[in-house]
Amino acid sequence: DFATPRAILTGHDYEITCATICAELGLVISGSKEGPCLIHSMNGDLLRTLEGPETLEGPANCLRPKLIQASREGHCVIYYENGIFCVFSVNGRLQATMETDDKIK
């Protein structure tokens, strides 16, 4: 028997750099090298786009997501390459941001 994908998720224009699955809510959240993070259903439907804070301008300061984690309560924490943490609701609303100079792994 061959394994077949349950769904094919589309929407990113660049390579995926991070992803997480929240099985309790049936969501897949992914971030790409030069673009926003996307929330998909487990069936492959694109539900939301998570745009980072608009405090940085220009392509040189593009927010590049490195780590994503989702909670079963419906919060998504994204850590960006330039030291910015963002918390989003699963509805796509930016709830909080924080900058850090620490290296997060």
C-alpha positions in Angstrom: 0.0 0.0 0.0 1.1 3.5 -0.8 0.4 6.4 1.6 -1.6 9.2 0.0 -1.9 12.7 1.2 -5.1 13.7 3.0 -4.9 17.1 1.5 -2.6 19.3 -0.5 -2.1 22.8 1.0 -1.5 25.7 -1.3 -1.0 29.4 -1.0 2.7 30.0 -0.4 4.8 31.5 -3.1 8.1 30.6 -1.4 9.6 27.6 0.5 8.0 26.7 3.8 10.3 27.5 6.8 8.0 26.4 9.7 4.7 24.7 10.3 2.6 23.3 13.1 -0.6 21.2 13.4 -3.3 21.9 15.9 -5.2 18.6 15.9 -7.7 19.8 18.5 -8.9 22.6 16.2 -8.2 20.9 12.9 -5.8 23.5 11.7 -2.4 23.6 9.9 -0.4 26.8 10.3 2.6 27.3 8.0 5.1 30.1 7.3 7.2 30.7 4.2 10.6 32.3 3.6 9.3 35.6 2.0 5.6 35.7 2.9 2.9 35.6 5.5 1.8 32.7 7.6 -1.3 30.8 6.4 -3.9 28.9 8.3 -5.4 25.9 6.5 -8.1 23.4 7.6 -7.0 19.8 7.7 -9.0 19.3 4.5 -6.8 21.8 2.7 -9.0 24.9 2.7 -7.2 28.2 3.1 -8.8 29.9 6.1 -6.7 32.9 7.0 -3.5 34.9 6.3 -1.5 36.1 9.3 0.3 39.3 8.5 3.1 40.4 10.8 3.0 43.9 12.4 3.4 46.8 10.0 6.2 48.5 12.0 8.8 47.4 9.5 8.8 48.7 6.0 10.4 47.5 2.8 11.5 44.1 1.4 14.8 44.2 3.3 12.9 44.1 6.5 10.4 41.4 5.5 9.2 39.4 8.4 10.5 35.9 8.0 8.8 33.3 10.3 11.1 30.8 12.0 9.0 29.1 14.6 5.2 28.6 15.0 3.3 27.1 17.8 -0.5 26.9 18.2 -2.5 26.3 21.4 -5.7 24.3 21.7 -7.3 27.5 23.0 -6.9 29.1 19.6 -3.8 31.2 19.9 -0.9 31.1 17.5 2.6 32.3 18.5 5.0 33.1 15.7 8.7 34.0 16.2 10.2 35.9 13.3 13.9 36.0 12.2 14.4 39.5 13.3 13.5 38.8 17.0 9.8 39.7 16.9 7.2 37.5 18.7 3.6 37.9 17.6 0.5 36.3 19.1 -2.5 35.9 16.8 -6.0 34.5 17.3 -7.1 31.8 14.9 -9.4 34.4 13.4 -6.2 36.2 12.1 -6.3 39.1 14.6 -2.9 40.3 15.9 -3.2 40.3 19.6 0.3 41.2 20.9 3.9 41.7 19.8 7.2 41.7 21.6 10.8 42.2 20.5 13.7 40.4 21.9 17.5 40.4 21.3 17.8 36.9 22.5 18.4 34.0 20.1 15.5 31.7 20.2 15.8 28.0 19.0 
